[in-house]
Amino acid sequence: MAKLNVEPDDDHAPPVESTPLLPSSTSGSNRVLLHGFRRKSVAKLSSRASGVNVVDLHLDGDLSTAHPAEGLAPLFPKDGIREYDGREYIPYREATLVKSVPAFPPYRRKARHRSFYLWWTNEFRHWWKNSRLLVRLAGLYVYSYDPAVAPAILVLDPTKRKTMKKLLKFGKRLGQGGPVRDFIKMVKPFTRSMRLLVGGWRWFEAAPCRRGEVGGEEFMAFVGNRVSRMVARTATDDLAYYIIFPLQRYLFRQDLLDYPQAYHPIAICVCIGILRAVSPFAASFQGSRFGRVLTRGFFSSAKNRWLPTQRIENLNLMSDDCQEKDEVNQAADLVIIARLVSKALGEVQTSGDGDDEKQVVRQHEALLNEGFKQVGAGSGGYAVYQYHFKVHKLSPFKPTTILLHVTPYGPSITDVMPYYLVLEFETSCDFRNQKWSNSLTNLELVARKWQGPQVLEGYCYQGAFFSPHHFAELKEMYDKQLLSYEAACKKLPIVAKTHHQSGVPNDLPTLKKFLEAGKRSRKRNQNMREVRLLYG
């Protein structure tokens, strides 16, 4: 792999990360070579594809100043800047243009509700379910004091069998909401539609490699929801008709209850109505969870996936956990270059800051040692570099120009800010906003110059390169451990006679034990079961 050795000019200082686009003048009075990532227009895209980087700019003033429209062009679609009349919908900026921020934030492969609107839609759905339950209980309270119904219940003979059926019918009517039953039936289609909308949205926003499984999980969750509600209502009715009412009938016949002085039949009907209204609501959550978890466990067993805790010798390399469909091939050319970039940036992250005795490593210097020449920069630490890549020294093809976009990305992990990286061939076409798999497929060219995708994005942390999904897992694990550490610190005794009694960790085993103390009891017991399963 060829490197670009660039010697800095003594007359000009090396570019820093806070400068704007850095144009350099060439031969001719009005010809400027613009070194910058942000693509200006479709015309300049075609010139980039043909290998021509020189753009004619007719500037009356200073040649180092670009036209303001050049800075606005990345925020608009491919057909350039158009007049906006206030009526047309302008979507979010295209992923094919802006490389200083991720097109999609890093998320775990099995994460749910990544979309802000989906999260609030689900919250609204739960609020709507709670509101329906409160309306139903309010109707139950009003109906139990209805002067047209309560006297008819009081005159019933509790020793007759027909009375049991009438009391059960009254309890059902109470559980249905009494006078508001028609209103609840009227809004039932809207409630069902919200459930289907959230389930379909979860399926749509899932990672492409898990979309089929998520669809199956949501379908089984919906089935479990409906079945659990029907089972809860039927169980409440059978409990009342076969156990509660026969028991009260027996007590009346044995003169163990005085009617109606010591016992009021409406009280037991109200309790049955409350149970009939609340039990389907509570069972629906467990039914959905049961259907979803059961389906997820089926897929995990069928595909022999990794368990949460298992021995390394039980690793199944044919499992989709080791062959993620939304991960690029590790032998791709851009992945190999990304590792070199991460190694150089790792030296920057682990170097000194000037206040200690460690050597200070500059970002552009570290990348220059790997063959990357800085050609532009922007606000927020954004910088763009060029790299001349050649597959083999004896290859008949000319070196291909690769663009590297580097931006600090937060939040930090252990007070170290990661980097967001985008590597692309200068003649590439970014299809991330259309279909993710398009950017992962190999280029089908007559004479293939390189292997792997045209565009690669990821994150650099402490010298290692992470894909978006793996970086999200790293950040999630760090947040969990930090939360456990803070919770464990709150449980430390205020006064301790010895260091051993204080519980302060002083090595790795005591630190692990200290973090376990900060976890919830449910999670702690789950970890203990996993360890017993591993060593048992």
Secondary structure, DSSP 4 states (H G I P E B T S, - for coil): ------PPPSSSPPP-TT---EEEE-SSSSEEEEE-SS---HHHHHHHHTT--EEE---SS-TT---HHHHHGGGS-TT------S-S---SPPTTT--SS-SS----TT----SHHHHHHHHHHHHHHHHHHHHHHHHHHHHHT-TTTHHHHHTS-TTSHHHHHHHHHHHHHHHTTGGGHHHHHHTHHHHHHHHHHHHHHHHHHS-GGGHHHHHHHHHHHHHHHHHHHHHHHHHHHHHIIIIIHHHHHHHHHTT-S-TTTT--HHHHHHHHHHHHHHHHHHHHHHHHHHHHHHHHHHHHHHTTPPPSS--GGG--TTSTTTS-TTS--TTSHHHHHHHHHHHHHHHHHHS--SSSSSPP--HHHHHHHTT-EEEEE-GGG-EEEEEEE-S-TT-SSPPEEEEEEEEE-SS-BTTB--EEEEEEETT----TTT-GGGGTSPP--SS--S-S-SEEEEEEETTEEE-HHHHHHHHHHHHHHHHHHHHHHHTS-SS-SSHHHHT---SHHHHHHHHHHTS-HHHHHHHHHHHHHHH-
